[in-house]
Structure formats: structure tokens, C-alpha cells
């Protein structure tokens, strides 16, 4: 199948082929995550292609598993959106097709696979969300989370052996406690300590658990926590959700997109990639506080939504990212030690 729009005969030909297929299979795309609701609606409206999302609340690992388990079947996902380490793993397993979107050359080299099997689309910083109506003094750092006043209140967005956001929370905790990109163990130890003293609870944090008061402190991406605050305000929920980016565990990561090598709708899969990497798609990300990978390129060519960019929280310094080898080593360490650490 085509490795670029030009290879497919140009955007018009790719669009026509995708419209003929008429469908796109997606997986693990909650509508309130990084503007996916608006992106799906926009794609359907623009091209008349129906997007079906399997397991909307699924994890990055669920997505990779589905590529293998549904291989050759009509319900296999056409595209994936996963944490960086999961994209690298899927590529190593031969599950992703090379495809260069029109903006491929503008994506920074460190944010893409040189063989174009995956490339980062949007990202954010690990943050601490807190309901100020239920927590007297909201924590601002990982060190704060040790305080006795937060007993039974601290949660992650899932299990770090399966969830990219939870894995990032452990990595950030490692950086805050003497660890490094080469050593995530202090992060596991930190959560083991919080679990032992009763502060950490093994409940996956979601807008529903936050609204019910089950997870009044949640370690998650800043774009999700900031988006939840808007969501709660708009619906008049009894939640005062605040977001802090901890200075003692500054960790940023991007989420990567890729095309299933055996996509049931190969043209629609590639057209979706073009859409989420277009200025329209990237600005929709920005509107939900997610930092688009093409942000600098769009600043230069004047296509960036400046009003949305101005709403992003200020962060110190330029983020650095673990290498593929460092991430894989960290994932192995978490997979091996997490369950025992938090179960006592």
C-alpha cells in the first residue's frame, strides 16, 4: 500500500479511495482525550467516512494487542494512538506500515521513526490534578504527595504496565526522587511508599471517579487535567479541579500515531493520518491544551492558533526525552516490579 499521498496518486486520489472504503476503525480514543471528539467529528464531516471506536477507554497496550489479535479481520484497528514506548514496540514487532504524511519532514527527527512507521502527534507534561473542594491544600510537587493529609486520595490514570499516562507518572516520580531516564526504580519505590502509607489508591482516575470524590488527587497529563477542569465548569459539577506541573518531576512525552500494516481500510487509515497532522487537526489538539508536534513549524508558517497556544501553562526549560532503549528498559523494570510494589 502507498507509503505517501503522492505514492497513492495524490491527495485527491487518496481521498477518493478512502471515501470508497467509507469507514475507519479506531481504538481507545475517548472523546474527552486531546480533542478526539472534535477530531472524529471533523473527519466524518469533511470526508463522509464513519469512524468506529472500539474500547474507547482502552490502554496503549490494548491497542497493540488488538493489532495482533484481530489481524486479518475486518474489525482490526486501522490506526493507533499510543504512548511512545508502545509505538516503538509495535514497530519492532512488524505491526505498523511505513507512511509519510505530507508534514513528515517538518516533524523533528527525535519525534519520528526514520522508517515512518510511527511519529509523534501531540504531547504534554505530567501534572498533579486536585479537587480544591475536597482537598484543603492541593499538592504542587511529588514530595507533597507523601503528606499524611493525602491518605487515600492519590491516584494514577491506570496501570503503568498497560497505560502510557500512568507509566509517565512513574517516570516523573523517578526523576523527582533521584532517578533518571536510565533508572525508573525510584519511581516504583515512591509509589510503593505511598501505597504502604495509604496515600496511593489503586483506582484508575477518570472524570467520573473525580466527580464522585473517589480520586481527588490524580497524576495525569496536563492536557487531560486542564480539559477536565473546563468540562467540570461547563457542566456545573461540584468540583474545583486545579492543575500543577511539579517542578521536582518534570516529565514530558508525546503520543505517537501509526497505521496498521494489515489495516482493513488502508486508504482511510492514511487519510486519517493526513488529517490529524494537518493544521486543522493540530490546532484541534491545541484547543484541548495538548502540544502539537508541529507547533514550531506552524508558528513559522502562520497556521498556529495563537489564542489557543497562549492558554498553555508555562513550563521551565526545554523538555528532554528518554531514548528508545532507555524507555524499553524502564518498561521492563515497571512490568517486573509494579504489581509487587503496590500490593505490599
C-alpha positions in Angstrom: 0.0 0.0 0.0 1.0 3.6 -0.5 3.9 5.0 1.6 2.8 8.6 1.0 -0.1 10.5 -0.6 2.0 11.1 -3.7 2.5 7.3 -3.9 -1.3 6.9 -3.8 -1.7 9.2 -6.8 -2.0 12.5 -4.8 -4.4 13.7 -2.1 -7.4 13.7 -4.4 -6.9 10.0 -5.3 -6.2 9.0 -1.7 -9.3 10.9 -0.6 -11.4 9.2 -3.3 -10.1 5.7 -2.3 -10.8 6.4 1.4 -14.4 7.6 0.7 -15.0 4.5 -1.3 -13.9 2.4 1.8 -16.3 4.5 3.8 -15.1 3.5 7.3 -12.3 3.9 9.7 -11.7 1.6 12.6 -10.1 3.3 15.7 -9.5 2.1 19.2 -9.0 3.6 22.6 -10.0 7.1 21.7 -12.1 8.7 24.5 -13.9 11.8 23.1 -12.5 13.9 26.0 -8.9 13.0 25.4 -6.8 15.6 23.5 -9.8 16.7 21.3 -10.6 13.3 19.9 -14.3 14.1 19.9 -13.7 17.1 17.7 -11.2 15.3 15.5 -13.6 12.4 14.9 -16.5 14.7 14.2 -14.3 16.9 11.9 -13.0 13.9 9.9 -16.5 12.4 9.5 -17.9 15.8 8.4 -15.1 16.6 6.0 -14.9 13.2 4.3 -18.1 11.4 5.0 -16.2 8.5 6.4 -17.7 6.8 9.5 -15.3 6.4 12.4 -16.0 3.5 14.8 -14.1 3.4 18.1 -13.6 0.1 19.8 -12.9 0.1 23.6 -12.8 3.9 24.0 -11.3 3.7 27.5 -8.6 1.2 26.5 -4.9 1.5 27.1 -1.9 1.7 24.8 -1.2 -2.0 25.4 -4.8 -2.8 24.5 -4.2 -1.1 21.1 -1.0 -3.1 20.4 -2.8 -6.3 21.5 -5.7 -5.6 19.1 -3.3 -5.2 16.2 -2.2 -8.8 16.8 -5.4 -10.4 18.0 -7.6 -9.0 15.2 -5.0 -9.5 12.4 -6.7 -10.2 9.1 -10.1 -9.4 10.4 -12.5 -6.6 9.4 -12.6 -5.2 13.0 -8.9 -4.7 13.4 -7.9 -1.1 14.2 -6.8 0.8 11.1 -4.8 3.3 13.2 -3.3 3.5 16.7 -2.6 6.4 19.1 -0.2 5.1 21.8 2.5 6.2 24.2 5.9 6.4 22.6 7.3 3.2 24.0 4.3 1.3 22.8 4.7 2.6 19.3 8.3 1.6 19.2 7.3 -1.9 20.5 4.6 -2.2 17.8 7.1 -1.2 15.1 9.7 -3.7 16.3 7.0 -6.4 16.1 6.3 -5.6 12.5 2.8 -4.4 13.1 3.0 -0.9 11.5 3.1 0.2 7.9 5.5 2.9 6.7 3.6 6.0 5.7 4.9 9.6 5.4 2.3 12.2 5.9 2.7 15.5 3.9 4.2 17.2 7.0 6.6 14.3 7.8 9.7 16.4 7.0 8.6 19.1 9.5 8.3 16.7 12.4 11.5 16.9 14.4 13.8 13.9 13.9 13.7 12.8 17.5 9.9 12.7 17.3 9.6 10.1 14.5 10.7 6.8 13.3 13.2 7.2 10.4 11.2 4.5 8.5 7.9 6.4 9.1 6.2 3.5 10.9 5.2 5.9 13.7 5.6 9.6 14.5 4.6 11.7 17.4 1.4 13.8 17.1 0.8 15.6 20.4 2.1 15.7 23.9 2.1 17.2 27.3 3.7 17.2 30.8 2.9 15.0 33.8 0.8 17.1 36.2 -1.0 16.8 39.5 -4.7 17.5 39.3 -6.6 18.2 42.6 -10.2 19.0 43.6 -9.8 22.0 45.9 -13.3 21.5 47.2 -12.3 18.2 48.7 -8.6 18.8 49.4 -7.8 21.7 51.8 -4.3 22.4 50.3 -3.6 21.0 46.9 -0.2 19.3 46.3 2.2 21.0 43.9 5.1 18.5 43.9 5.7 14.8 44.2 7.3 15.5 47.6 4.0 16.9 48.8 2.2 13.6 48.0 3.9 12.0 51.0 2.0 14.2 53.4 -0.4 12.3 55.8 -3.3 14.6 54.8 -3.4 12.9 51.4 -4.2 9.5 52.8 -6.5 7.5 50.4 -6.5 10.3 47.9 -3.7 9.9 45.3 -4.4 8.0 42.0 -2.9 7.4 38.6 -4.7 7.2 35.3 -4.5 3.4 35.1 -1.9 0.7 35.5 1.7 1.7 34.4 2.3 -1.7 32.9 -0.5 -1.0 30.4 -1.2 2.7 30.3 1.2 5.3 28.8 0.0 8.1 31.1 0.4 6.0 34.2 3.8 4.9 33.1 4.8 8.5 32.6 3.6 9.3 36.1 6.0 6.7 37.5 8.9 8.0 35.3 8.2 11.5 36.6 8.2 10.3 40.2 11.6 8.6 39.5 13.0 11.9 38.3 11.7 13.6 41.4 13.3 11.0 43.7 16.9 10.7 42.5 16.2 8.5 39.4 17.0 9.2 35.8 15.9 8.2 32.3 18.2 5.2 32.9 16.7 4.4 36.4 13.0 4.3 36.9 13.2 2.2 40.1 13.0 5.2 42.4 9.6 6.0 40.9 8.3 2.5 41.6 9.7 2.8 45.1 7.9 6.1 45.6 4.6 4.6 44.8 5.4 1.6 46.9 5.9 4.0 49.8 2.7 5.9 49.0 0.8 2.6 48.9 2.3 1.4 52.2 1.3 4.6 54.0 -2.1 4.5 52.4 -1.9 7.7 50.3 -1.9 5.9 46.9 -5.1 4.0 45.9 -5.2 1.5 43.0 -8.2 3.2 41.4 -8.0 4.3 37.7 -8.7 8.1 37.8 -11.3 9.3 35.3 -13.7 12.3 35.2 -16.4 10.1 36.8 -14.2 9.0 39.7 -13.1 12.6 40.2 -16.7 13.9 40.3 -17.7 11.1 42.8 -14.8 12.1 45.0 -13.0 8.8 44.7 -9.8 10.2 43.2 -9.5 13.8 44.5 -5.8 13.9 43.5 -4.8 12.5 40.1 -1.4 12.3 38.5 -2.0 12.6 34.8 -1.1 14.6 31.6 -1.6 18.4 31.9 -3.8 18.5 28.8 -6.2 16.0 30.4 -6.3 17.7 33.8 -6.8 21.1 32.3 -9.5 19.7 30.0 -11.3 18.1 32.9 -11.4 21.5 34.7 -13.2 23.0 31.7 -15.5 20.0 31.5 -16.5 20.3 35.1 -17.1 24.0 34.9 -19.2 23.7 31.8 -21.5 21.1 33.3 -21.7 22.8 36.7 -20.2 19.9 38.6 -19.4 20.3 42.2 -15.6 20.1 41.5 -12.9 22.8 41.6 -10.2 21.0 39.6 -6.8 22.6 39.7 -3.6 21.6 37.9 0.0 21.9 38.9 3.1 20.8 36.9 5.5 19.6 39.6 8.9 21.2 39.3 10.6 18.2 41.1 9.5 15.7 38.5 9.3 17.5 35.1 8.5 14.8 32.5 7.1 15.4 29.0 6.1 12.9 26.4 4.3 12.7 23.1 1.8 10.2 21.9 2.5 8.6 18.5 0.3 7.7 15.7 0.7 4.7 13.3 -1.1 2.8 10.6 -1.8 -0.9 11.0 0.2 -2.9 8.4 -2.9 -5.0 7.8 -5.5 -2.2 8.1 -9.0 -3.2 6.9 -9.4 0.3 5.4 -5.8 1.2 4.3 -6.8 4.4 2.4 -8.9 5.7 5.2 -6.1 5.0 7.7 -3.7 7.1 5.6 -6.2 9.9 5.1 -6.8 10.0 8.9 -3.1 10.4 9.4 -3.1 13.3 7.0 -6.0 14.9 8.8 -4.5 14.7 12.4 -1.2 16.1 11.1 -2.9 18.9 9.1 -3.1 22.5 10.6 -6.8 21.8 11.3 -6.0 18.7 13.2 -3.1 20.1 15.1 -5.0 23.2 16.1 -7.8 21.0 17.4 -5.2 19.3 19.7 -4.0 22.7 20.8 -7.6 23.7 21.7 -7.6 20.9 24.3 -4.2 22.0 25.8 -2.2 19.3 24.0 1.0 20.5 22.5 1.0 19.6 18.7 4.2 18.1 17.4 4.2 20.6 14.5 3.8 23.6 16.8 7.1 25.2 15.9 6.6 24.7 12.2 3.1 26.1 12.4 4.4 29.2 14.3 6.8 29.8 11.4 4.2 29.4 8.6 1.4 31.3 10.4 -1.0 28.4 10.8 -0.9 28.1 14.6 -3.9 29.1 16.6 -2.1 31.7 18.7 -5.0 32.3 21.1 -5.1 28.6 22.0 -1.3 28.5 22.3 -1.4 31.4 24.7 -3.6 29.3 27.1 -0.9 26.6 27.6 0.6 26.5 31.1 4.1 27.9 31.3 6.9 25.4 31.9 10.5 25.8 32.7 13.2 24.9 30.2 13.2 22.7 27.2 11.9 19.1 27.7 14.3 16.2 27.1 13.1 12.7 26.3 14.3 9.2 27.1 15.8 7.2 24.2 14.0 4.2 22.8 16.5 1.9 24.7 16.0 3.8 28.0 12.2 3.6 27.6 12.3 -0.1 26.9 14.5 -0.7 29.9 12.1 1.3 32.1 9.1 -0.5 30.8 10.7 -3.9 31.6 11.5 -2.7 35.1 7.9 -1.5 35.7 6.4 -4.7 34.2 8.6 -6.7 36.5 8.2 -4.8 39.8 5.0 -2.7 39.8 2.4 -5.2 41.0 4.5 -6.4 43.9 5.4 -2.8 44.9 1.9 -1.5 45.2 0.4 -4.7 46.6 2.8 -4.8 49.5 
